[in-house]
Amino acid sequence: MELMNYYTIEPNIPIPAKAQKHKKSGTKTPIAHYTYMEVGDSVVFPTYNQARSVDNLLRNAGYKSITRMIVHNQAYRVWRIE
């Protein structure tokens, strides 16, 4: 299985405080890969919609996750927290 189209899962990135509102975009992200995330792993996405898709995938799979804007309206990080 080739993972070249996926964003990198990164462990041990601290969760920042909640930020301002996000801007939305129509970009889509392949999300099945992210069910392999461990507790404490996180992924950076360039759009809110991509981050939200992975956040929803993790929650629907029974995991807890959190999304934060990390660069003002330009990047979003999703953490698996449980």
SULRANOR-V206691 format. One record per residue. SS is DSSP state (A for helix, B for strand, O for the rest). PHI is phi in radians with two decimals (NA if undefined). Layout:
SS/PHI
SS/PHI
//
This chain:
O/NA
O/-1.61
O/-1.90
O/-1.14
O/-1.54
O/-1.84
O/-1.41
O/-1.38
O/-1.47
B/-2.12
B/-1.55
O/1.05
O/-1.77
O/-1.16
O/-1.50
O/-1.39
O/-1.13
O/-1.07
O/-1.85
O/-1.26
O/-1.13
O/-1.78
O/-1.82
O/-1.73
O/-2.49
O/-1.72
O/-1.27
O/-1.84
O/-2.22
O/-1.21
O/-2.01
A/-1.07
A/-1.00
A/-1.34
A/-1.22
A/-1.49
O/-1.16
O/-1.67
O/-1.03
O/1.66
B/-1.33
B/-2.55
B/-2.43
B/-1.73
B/-2.22
O/-1.37
O/-2.25
A/-1.12
A/-1.06
A/-1.12
A/-1.10
A/-1.14
A/-1.05
A/-1.23
A/-1.01
A/-1.14
A/-1.03
A/-1.09
A/-1.13
A/-1.18
O/-1.47
O/1.66
O/-1.73
O/-1.75
B/-2.54
B/-2.53
B/-2.11
B/-2.39
B/-1.33
B/-1.95
B/-2.29
O/-0.78
O/0.98
O/-2.26
B/-2.71
B/-2.36
B/-2.09
B/-1.95
B/-1.94
B/-1.60
O/-1.85
O/-2.70
//
